Amino acid sequence: MNRVLVISPHPDDEAIGCGGTLRKHVVEGDQVQVIFLTSGEKGGHGCPPEETRRIRERESEAAAQVLQIDGIEFWREPDGAVQARSSVVRRLVDKLETWRPSVLYVPHPLEKHPDHRAAVRMVRQAVSNSAGKGSRPEVWMYEVWTPMPTMDHIVDITPYIEKKLEAIRVYRSQCDVLRFDDAIQGLNRYRGEMHSWPGGDYAEIFTEMRV
């Protein structure tokens, strides 16, 4: 059994970027936990930030139930202003050293959203600072807003695409405005058709962070 840690800058990034792979981990008996750096409070599309925070955290909990994720944490960093501050890096180091995941997922460094890029810097520093080089997790970076131009790893998520889409659609506060489910289904279908052969119809791709 592997321990899998996901760094999700906002509620829904985990489902959009690697929801199929996370479901695969769960089905294969791995433990999966997600850290939401922010609660996406600025993504309310007219709804006040505090109410948006409550809504998106509830949606995160429901999405975790769909994917059968073991545990989630809300770190409540400021939406739109995430930084790799020493305190949050230290908090992540503590998580790595106490829970000791073997695999870690985070968005890739060319992502359009600045919070996603900050998450990459945070993970890089935390992994570098964690004790015991031999116990450091593999770090795989996923795509959300910005498709990646290169890839190191391809996961056939065809058996899990419906659960992934179900988890994304739980984020109604977002999908009612932006059809993330349709968009990512198209991208995963493209990845499956163009890159996952011989394989299934849908795939997620990842690049490796080398620390």
N, C-alpha and C positions, 0 to 999 in steps of 0.2 A: 504494500500500500504506500502510495506517495502522498505527501502533503503539498497542496497546491495553493499558492497565495496569489491573489489578483489585486492589482492596484487600479482602481477605477476613478478617474478624476471627478466624474459626475455620475449620478444614478442614470443608468442605461448604457454607459460605455462598455461595461462588462458584457452585457447581453449582445450588443451590436458587434463588438470587436471580436469576442471569442466565446460567445454563448454556446456554440456547437461543440467546441473543444472542451469547455467546462462540463457540459452534459456528458461527453464521452469519458472524461475523467471520473465522474460520479458513477456511471454505469460500470466502469472497470474497477470500482471499489476504492478510489482515491478520496481523500478528504480535501474539500475545497472551501476556502474562506476568501471573502472579499473585503477590502478596505475601500470605502468611498471617501476620497479626500475631501470633497465638498458635498453638500446636499443639493446642489443645483438651484439654489434659491433665487438666482437671477433669471432663471429660465421659466418664468411663470406666464409669459405672454399676456401681461396685464394683471396678473394675480400678485398680491403683495408678497414680498420675500419670505416673511415668516410663515405665511400660509403655504406658499410654494414649497418651502422646506419640509413641512409636515406631509404634504401630498407626495412629494418625491421620495421621501423616506419610506412612507407606506408602500408606494409602488415598488421600491427596492426590495422590501420584505416579501411582497407577493411574487416578484420575479424570482427571488431566491427559492421560494417554495416550488415554483414551476421547474426550475433546474435541479432542485433538491440539494442546494448548496448548504454546507454544514453551519456556517456562521458568517455574519456580516458585522462590520464596524463602521460607524459614522464619525469621522474625525473633524468634520465641520470647519475645515479651512475655508477662507473666503472665496466664494465663486467668482471666477474671473481674475483673481489675484493670488493664485497659488504660487508659492515660492519655496525653493529648497532651503528653507531656514534651518539653522543648526538644531533647533528644538524638535522640528518635525522629522529631520533626518535621524536624530537620536531616538525618537519614538519608533521609527521604522527599524533601526538597528536592534532595538530591544525586542521588537516583534520577531525579527529574523533569528535572534539568538535564543529566544524562549520557545517559539513554536517550531523553528528549524524546518521550514519548507524546503523541499527538494526542487521545486519548480516555481518560478514567479513570472507572472504576466503583467505587462505595462504597455501603454501606447508607444508608438515609435517616434523618433525625434524629429521627423519631418511633418508631423501633424499640424494642421492649420491652427488649432486652438492652443493658445499659450499655456493654459492649465495642463494640457497633455504634455507639452514640451517640458514644463516644470516638473511633472511627475517623473519623466525620464531622468532628469538631473538628480532628483531626490533619490531614486532607486540606485543610480550609479554610485552616488556618494555613500549610501547606506550599505550597499553590498561591499564596496571597497573598505569600509570602516568596520564591518562585522568581523568578529573574532573567528579565526580558523578558516584559512583559505580553502581547505579541503571540504568544508561543510557548507560552502556558499552554494546557493541555489543556481540552477540553470535559469537564465533570464531570457524570455521570449517576448518580442515586441509585436503588438497587433495594430491593425488599421481600423480607424473609425471615420474621421472626417476626410482623411487624405489617403488614397490608395498608395501602397508602397511600390517603388520602382524595382526593388530587388527582394528576394526571399531566400531563406535558408531552410525552411520547414513548411511542409504542406500537410494539412490534416483533412482527410475525407470526412465531412460532417453530414453526409447524405442521410444516415439513419437518425440524425438528431436535428435536422433542419426544422421540423415542425415544432419541436419543443423550443428551439431557439426563437422562432418567430412568435410563438405564444408568449415567451418571456418578454420579448420586445414590446408586444402589443399591450402588455400589462401597464406599460408606461403611457397611459392614455393622455396624461397632461402634455406629452410631447408628440405622440403619434397622431393626435387629433389635429395637430397643426403642421407637423412635418412627418411625412410617411417614411420613417426610418425603416420600418419593416419591409416595405416594397424596395427601397433603395438597397438595403443590405442583401436582400434576397437576390437582386440582380447582380450585385458584386460577387456574392458567393457562387452564384450560377456561372458567372464568367470565370472565376477561379477554378471551379470544377471542370468546366469544359476545356479551358485553355491550359491548365497546369496540373490537374489531378488525374493523370492518366498513366497506367490503367487505374481507374478509380471511379468514384461515383459522380453524381451530377453536381454536387455542391462541395465547396472546400473553403477553409480559412487558411491564410498564409501568415507566416511569422518570420521575423529576422532575429538573429541572436545578438544579445548584448554581450560583448566580450569585455570583461572587466579585468 
